[in-house]
């Protein structure tokens, strides 16, 4: 089911009513692959990131300006030099005169140093304050404009390239108000930027439809050989996706006792990217939920990814350069009435990412998660109309996201250039008000 209100709001008659009555204003989001310019680049005194950013963007064809008349496709500010609260005025000095200079669907990126990496408590305090700025800008600017904070560990200046490429492009259309941490190191640059996953094998679970199918398509577009997995009951749809992406289909119940062994057999040649997307809901309040309704959701959504990742690591099938991406949910961050089992499982996915990242880093494997909000799928199309409309409008974009929005975020985290990004949970929710 399409979003009829969004279509009407973007019509000539709809524009008049939206503006006159102050109704929700869902912009047409751009979802193109390439970063656009020109980008206005500013910096606080003693910042360490502005020049590396310029050296990354200009060879990629993005025009970077120090000062120029609007309009701008992006505003980037290097706040890494702010070492105390008395330096936060530099943020106002940059954003106040340029707040209205951005094009529709423009991009705002603030660069800083994670508080835990700061040399003094005063610096850590000032760097933590940047989160309030970017989250507020994401809600203030409107018109499809996104705002992100990227903390870059000292020594990770070159590693920020993959993140800038994603955040400045239309692939991040439904990602806003996020805090992303880029670690130290120099990940490889792909030989072909259009196919960064060429020569790599990716596994996507729950791939017969929705987010899983979209993820398989995007990873295949980026050059990966894709193995799509789902339950036998979804075999026909799964085969269709496999044929579309020229991949392999595996019909498997991931909660079966022998699932890890059987999956390892299908991946005997190794795997580079593992996307844990398979999941179910069994919605009831906890007072009305039976034990099976609780256990089935926890087993597939959380325990199965734990078991499968462990099996692939133990057998040496996922090694140096590997990527693990879990699909969590904003329900795991904010909770949701009638979804105690689902929210518990998705909060557990976040916990799995946070606890595994330090351990897997030593093995050259990154682990991250995406947390979708309201995404237009067959499941959300079946929701009661008032709940569906509330889900669509309660975010900074005033609309639901698309499965491809989640898929593009997964592809960014899976890319070779994202090799120092680990332990992150990135919401794909249009900056939802839930848990904001």
C-alpha positions as CSV (number, residue, x, y, z in Angstrom):
1,X,0.0,0.0,0.0
2,X,1.4,3.4,-1.0
3,X,1.4,6.5,1.1
4,X,-1.5,8.4,-0.3
5,X,-1.1,11.3,2.0
6,X,2.5,11.9,1.0
7,X,1.5,11.7,-2.7
8,X,-1.3,14.3,-2.1
9,X,1.0,16.5,0.0
10,X,3.4,16.7,-2.8
11,X,0.8,17.6,-5.4
12,X,0.0,21.2,-6.4
13,X,-3.3,21.3,-4.4
14,X,-1.7,19.4,-1.5
15,X,1.1,21.9,-1.2
16,X,-1.4,24.7,-0.7
17,X,-3.3,22.9,2.1
18,X,-0.1,21.6,3.8
19,X,1.3,25.1,4.0
20,X,-2.0,26.8,4.9
21,X,-3.0,24.3,7.6
22,X,0.5,23.4,9.0
23,X,0.0,19.7,8.2
24,X,2.8,17.2,8.2
25,X,5.0,17.8,5.2
26,X,6.6,14.7,3.8
27,X,9.3,15.7,1.3
28,X,10.3,13.6,-1.7
29,X,13.5,12.0,-0.5
30,X,16.4,11.6,-2.9
31,X,17.9,8.1,-2.9
32,X,20.7,8.5,-5.5
33,X,24.0,6.8,-4.9
34,X,26.5,9.6,-5.5
35,X,27.4,12.4,-3.0
36,X,26.5,15.8,-4.3
37,X,28.1,19.2,-4.0
38,X,29.0,21.9,-3.4
39,X,29.7,21.2,0.3
40,X,30.5,24.1,2.7
41,X,33.3,23.0,5.1
42,X,34.0,24.9,8.3
43,X,36.1,24.2,11.4
44,X,36.7,25.3,14.9
45,X,40.2,26.4,15.7
46,X,42.7,23.6,16.1
47,X,40.4,21.0,14.4
48,X,42.2,18.0,13.0
49,X,39.6,16.7,10.5
50,X,38.8,19.5,8.0
51,X,41.9,19.0,5.8
52,X,41.6,15.1,5.7
53,X,37.9,15.6,4.8
54,X,38.9,17.9,1.9
55,X,41.5,15.5,0.7
56,X,38.9,12.7,0.7
57,X,36.0,14.5,-1.0
58,X,37.7,16.5,-3.7
59,X,39.3,13.5,-5.5
60,X,35.8,11.9,-5.3
61,X,34.4,14.8,-7.3
62,X,32.7,16.6,-4.5
63,X,33.3,20.4,-4.7
64,X,34.4,21.6,-1.2
65,X,34.0,25.3,-0.4
66,X,35.4,27.3,2.5
67,X,33.0,30.2,1.9
68,X,30.4,30.7,-0.9
69,X,26.9,31.9,-1.6
70,X,24.1,29.3,-1.3
71,X,22.6,27.0,-2.1
72,X,24.7,24.2,-0.7
73,X,24.2,20.4,-0.9
74,X,25.9,19.9,2.5
75,X,27.3,21.6,5.5
76,X,30.3,19.9,7.2
77,X,31.8,21.3,10.4
78,X,34.9,20.0,12.1
79,X,34.3,20.4,15.8
80,X,37.2,18.3,16.9
81,X,39.1,21.3,18.1
82,X,36.5,22.4,20.7
83,X,38.2,21.6,24.0
84,X,35.8,23.2,26.4
85,X,32.2,24.6,26.7
86,X,33.5,28.1,26.0
87,X,34.4,27.0,22.5
88,X,30.9,25.8,21.6
89,X,30.0,29.2,20.2
90,X,31.9,28.2,17.1
91,X,28.9,26.0,16.3
92,X,26.5,28.9,16.3
93,X,29.0,31.0,14.3
94,X,28.9,28.4,11.5
95,X,25.4,27.2,11.4
96,X,23.5,30.4,12.2
97,X,24.3,32.2,8.9
98,X,24.1,29.0,6.8
99,X,21.0,27.3,8.3
100,X,18.8,28.4,5.4
101,X,21.5,27.8,2.7
102,X,20.9,24.0,2.3
103,X,19.1,22.6,-0.7
104,X,16.1,20.2,-0.2
105,X,17.4,16.8,1.0
106,X,20.7,18.5,2.0
107,X,23.2,17.0,4.4
108,X,24.6,18.2,7.7
109,X,27.6,16.4,9.2
110,X,29.4,17.4,12.4
111,X,32.8,15.8,13.0
112,X,34.2,15.4,16.5
113,X,36.2,13.2,18.9
114,X,34.3,10.7,21.1
115,X,34.2,11.8,24.7
116,X,36.0,8.6,25.8
117,X,38.9,9.6,23.6
118,X,39.3,13.1,24.9
119,X,42.3,14.2,26.9
120,X,40.4,16.2,29.6
121,X,37.0,16.1,31.2
122,X,36.3,19.6,29.8
123,X,36.9,18.4,26.2
124,X,34.8,15.3,26.8
125,X,32.0,17.5,28.0
126,X,32.1,19.8,25.0
127,X,32.3,16.9,22.5
128,X,29.3,15.2,24.2
129,X,27.3,18.4,23.7
130,X,27.6,18.0,19.9
131,X,24.9,15.3,20.1
132,X,22.3,17.8,21.2
133,X,23.2,20.1,18.3
134,X,22.9,17.4,15.6
135,X,19.7,15.8,16.9
136,X,18.1,19.3,17.1
137,X,19.2,20.3,13.6
138,X,17.7,17.1,12.2
139,X,14.4,18.2,13.6
140,X,14.6,21.9,12.8
141,X,15.8,22.0,9.2
142,X,13.1,19.9,7.5
143,X,12.7,19.5,3.8
144,X,14.4,16.1,3.8
145,X,17.6,17.4,5.3
146,X,19.5,15.0,7.5
147,X,22.0,15.7,10.3
148,X,24.6,13.3,11.8
149,X,27.4,13.4,14.3
150,X,30.5,11.4,13.4
151,X,33.1,10.8,16.1
152,X,36.5,10.0,14.6
153,X,39.1,8.3,16.8
154,X,42.6,9.9,16.4
155,X,44.3,7.9,13.7
156,X,41.0,7.3,11.9
157,X,41.1,10.4,9.7
158,X,41.4,8.4,6.5
159,X,38.9,5.8,7.6
160,X,36.1,8.3,7.5
161,X,35.9,8.1,3.7
162,X,33.3,5.4,3.6
163,X,31.1,7.1,6.1
164,X,31.2,10.5,4.3
165,X,30.4,8.8,1.0
166,X,27.3,7.2,2.6
167,X,26.1,10.2,4.6
168,X,26.5,12.7,1.7
169,X,24.6,10.5,-0.7
170,X,20.9,9.8,-1.1
171,X,21.5,6.3,0.2
172,X,21.2,7.8,3.7
173,X,17.8,9.4,2.9
174,X,16.1,7.9,6.0
175,X,19.0,8.1,8.4
176,X,19.1,11.2,10.6
177,X,20.0,12.3,14.1
178,X,22.6,9.5,14.4
179,X,25.9,9.3,16.3
180,X,28.5,7.2,14.4
181,X,31.9,6.2,15.7
182,X,34.8,5.6,13.3
183,X,37.8,3.9,14.8
184,X,41.5,4.3,14.0
185,X,43.1,2.6,11.0
186,X,43.3,2.8,7.3
187,X,40.8,0.5,5.6
188,X,41.3,-0.4,2.0
189,X,39.8,1.6,-0.8
190,X,37.8,-0.5,-3.3
191,X,39.3,-0.9,-6.8
192,X,35.8,-0.2,-8.2
193,X,33.8,2.2,-6.0
194,X,30.6,1.1,-7.8
195,X,31.2,-2.5,-6.8
196,X,33.0,-2.4,-3.4
197,X,31.9,-6.0,-2.5
198,X,33.2,-7.6,-5.7
199,X,34.8,-11.0,-4.9
200,X,33.0,-11.2,-1.5
201,X,30.3,-13.6,-0.4
202,X,27.4,-12.4,1.6
203,X,24.7,-14.3,3.6
204,X,21.3,-12.7,4.2
205,X,18.8,-14.4,6.4
206,X,15.1,-13.8,6.2
207,X,15.7,-12.9,2.5
208,X,12.5,-14.0,0.8
209,X,10.8,-10.6,1.2
210,X,10.9,-7.1,2.6
211,X,14.1,-5.8,4.1
212,X,15.9,-9.1,3.5
213,X,15.1,-9.2,-0.2
214,X,16.1,-5.5,-0.6
215,X,19.4,-6.2,1.2
216,X,20.2,-9.1,-1.1
217,X,19.6,-6.9,-4.1
218,X,21.7,-4.0,-2.8
219,X,24.6,-6.3,-1.8
220,X,24.5,-8.0,-5.3
221,X,24.4,-4.6,-6.9
222,X,27.6,-3.8,-5.0
223,X,29.3,-6.9,-6.4
224,X,28.8,-9.5,-3.7
225,X,27.9,-13.2,-4.4
226,X,24.8,-13.5,-2.3
227,X,23.5,-16.5,-0.4
228,X,19.8,-15.9,0.5
229,X,18.3,-17.9,3.3
230,X,14.7,-18.4,4.6
231,X,12.4,-21.1,5.9
232,X,11.1,-23.8,3.6
233,X,7.6,-22.3,3.6
234,X,9.0,-19.3,1.8
235,X,10.8,-21.4,-0.8
236,X,9.1,-20.0,-3.9
237,X,9.7,-16.4,-2.9
238,X,13.2,-17.1,-1.9
239,X,14.0,-18.8,-5.2
240,X,12.7,-15.7,-7.0
241,X,15.1,-13.5,-5.0
242,X,18.0,-15.8,-5.6
243,X,17.3,-15.8,-9.4
244,X,17.0,-12.0,-9.4
245,X,20.4,-11.5,-7.7
246,X,22.0,-14.5,-9.4
247,X,22.7,-16.0,-6.0
248,X,22.2,-19.2,-4.1
249,X,19.0,-20.1,-2.1
250,X,19.2,-22.0,1.2
251,X,15.9,-23.2,2.8
252,X,16.6,-23.7,6.5
253,X,14.8,-23.2,9.8
254,X,17.4,-21.3,11.8
255,X,16.0,-22.5,15.1
256,X,16.6,-26.2,14.3
257,X,19.2,-27.9,16.5
258,X,21.3,-28.8,13.4
259,X,21.0,-25.4,11.7
260,X,24.6,-24.2,12.5
261,X,26.1,-27.4,11.1
262,X,23.9,-27.3,8.0
263,X,24.6,-23.7,7.3
264,X,28.3,-24.2,7.7
265,X,28.0,-26.9,5.1
266,X,26.4,-24.5,2.7
267,X,29.2,-21.9,3.4
268,X,32.1,-24.3,3.2
269,X,34.1,-21.8,1.1
270,X,33.7,-19.1,3.7
271,X,31.6,-16.0,4.0
272,X,32.6,-12.3,4.2
273,X,29.3,-10.6,5.2
274,X,26.6,-12.0,7.5
275,X,23.3,-10.1,7.8
276,X,21.1,-11.4,10.6
277,X,17.7,-10.2,9.3
278,X,15.4,-13.2,10.0
279,X,12.9,-12.4,12.6
280,X,9.3,-12.8,13.7
281,X,6.7,-11.1,15.9
282,X,4.2,-12.7,18.3
283,X,2.5,-9.6,19.7
284,X,0.7,-9.6,23.0
285,X,1.0,-7.9,26.3
286,X,3.2,-9.9,28.7
287,X,0.1,-10.6,30.9
288,X,-1.5,-12.4,27.9
289,X,1.5,-13.9,26.3
290,X,2.1,-17.7,26.7
291,X,5.6,-19.2,27.1
292,X,5.7,-20.4,23.5
293,X,5.0,-16.9,22.2
294,X,7.9,-15.6,24.3
295,X,10.4,-18.3,23.5
296,X,9.8,-18.5,19.7
297,X,10.6,-14.8,19.2
298,X,13.7,-14.8,21.5
299,X,15.0,-18.0,19.9
300,X,14.9,-16.8,16.2
301,X,15.5,-13.1,16.7
302,X,18.4,-13.3,19.2
303,X,19.6,-16.8,20.1
304,X,19.9,-18.0,16.5
305,X,22.2,-15.1,15.5
306,X,24.4,-15.9,18.5
307,X,24.6,-19.5,17.6
308,X,25.2,-19.0,13.9
309,X,27.8,-16.3,14.3
310,X,29.6,-18.5,16.9
311,X,29.6,-21.5,14.6
312,X,31.0,-19.5,11.6
313,X,33.7,-18.1,13.7
314,X,34.6,-21.4,15.4
315,X,34.9,-23.1,12.0
316,X,37.0,-20.3,10.5
317,X,34.4,-19.5,7.9
318,X,34.2,-15.9,8.9
319,X,37.6,-14.3,9.3
320,X,39.7,-11.3,8.8
321,X,37.8,-8.5,7.0
322,X,34.5,-10.1,7.9
323,X,31.3,-8.1,8.6
324,X,28.4,-9.0,10.8
325,X,25.3,-6.8,10.7
326,X,22.3,-7.4,12.9
327,X,18.8,-6.1,12.3
328,X,17.5,-4.6,15.6
329,X,14.6,-2.2,15.9
330,X,13.7,1.0,17.5
331,X,11.4,-1.2,19.7
332,X,14.6,-2.5,21.2
333,X,15.6,1.1,22.1
334,X,12.3,2.6,23.2
335,X,10.1,-0.4,23.9
336,X,6.6,-0.9,22.5
337,X,3.4,-1.9,24.2
338,X,2.4,-5.4,23.3
339,X,5.9,-6.3,22.1
340,X,7.8,-7.2,25.3
341,X,9.2,-10.4,23.6
342,X,10.1,-8.6,20.4
343,X,11.6,-5.5,22.2
344,X,13.6,-7.8,24.4
345,X,15.0,-9.7,21.5
346,X,15.9,-6.6,19.6
347,X,17.5,-5.0,22.6
348,X,19.5,-8.2,22.9
349,X,20.7,-7.8,19.3
350,X,22.0,-4.4,20.3
351,X,23.7,-6.0,23.4
352,X,25.2,-8.6,21.1
353,X,26.8,-5.9,19.0
354,X,28.1,-4.0,21.9
355,X,29.5,-7.0,23.7
356,X,31.0,-8.7,20.6
357,X,32.7,-5.7,19.0
358,X,35.7,-5.6,21.3
359,X,36.2,-9.3,21.1
360,X,35.9,-9.6,17.3
361,X,38.0,-6.5,16.6
362,X,41.1,-8.6,17.4
363,X,40.0,-11.1,14.8
364,X,39.5,-8.4,12.1
365,X,35.7,-8.8,12.1
366,X,33.3,-5.8,12.6
367,X,29.9,-6.2,14.1
368,X,27.2,-3.5,13.9
369,X,23.4,-3.2,13.8
370,X,20.7,-1.2,12.1
371,X,17.6,-0.3,14.0
372,X,14.7,0.3,11.6
373,X,11.7,2.4,12.5
374,X,8.5,2.4,10.5
375,X,9.4,0.8,7.2
376,X,6.8,0.3,4.4
377,X,6.4,-3.5,4.1
378,X,3.6,-6.0,3.7
379,X,3.5,-6.2,7.5
380,X,3.0,-2.5,8.1
381,X,0.4,-2.4,5.3
382,X,-1.8,-4.7,7.4
383,X,-1.7,-2.4,10.4
384,X,-4.8,-0.5,11.5
385,X,-5.0,2.7,9.5
386,X,-4.6,5.1,12.5
387,X,-1.6,3.2,13.9
388,X,-0.1,3.1,10.4
389,X,-0.5,6.8,9.9
390,X,1.0,7.6,13.3
391,X,4.0,5.5,12.5
392,X,4.5,7.3,9.2
393,X,4.2,10.8,10.6
394,X,6.0,10.6,13.9
395,X,9.4,11.3,12.6
396,X,11.4,14.2,11.1
397,X,10.6,13.0,7.5
398,X,6.9,12.7,8.1
399,X,6.8,9.4,6.2
400,X,7.7,5.8,6.4
401,X,11.0,4.5,5.1
402,X,11.5,1.9,2.4
403,X,13.2,-1.5,2.7
404,X,16.0,-0.2,0.5
405,X,16.8,2.5,3.1
406,X,17.7,-0.3,5.6
407,X,19.5,-2.2,2.9
408,X,21.7,0.7,1.9
409,X,22.7,1.3,5.5
410,X,23.6,-2.4,5.8
411,X,25.7,-2.2,2.6
412,X,27.6,0.8,4.0
413,X,28.5,-1.2,7.2
414,X,29.4,-4.2,5.1
415,X,31.8,-2.3,2.7
416,X,35.5,-2.9,3.0
417,X,36.0,0.8,3.6
418,X,34.0,0.5,6.8
419,X,36.6,-1.7,8.5
420,X,37.1,0.6,11.5
421,X,33.4,1.0,12.2
422,X,32.3,-1.5,14.8
423,X,30.0,-1.6,17.8
424,X,27.6,0.9,16.2
425,X,23.8,0.8,16.2
426,X,22.4,3.0,13.5
427,X,18.7,3.9,13.5
428,X,17.0,3.9,10.1
429,X,13.9,5.7,11.2
430,X,13.7,9.1,9.7
431,X,14.7,10.4,13.2
432,X,11.6,8.9,14.9
433,X,10.2,10.6,17.9
434,X,10.1,7.2,19.7
435,X,13.1,6.8,21.9
436,X,14.6,10.1,20.5
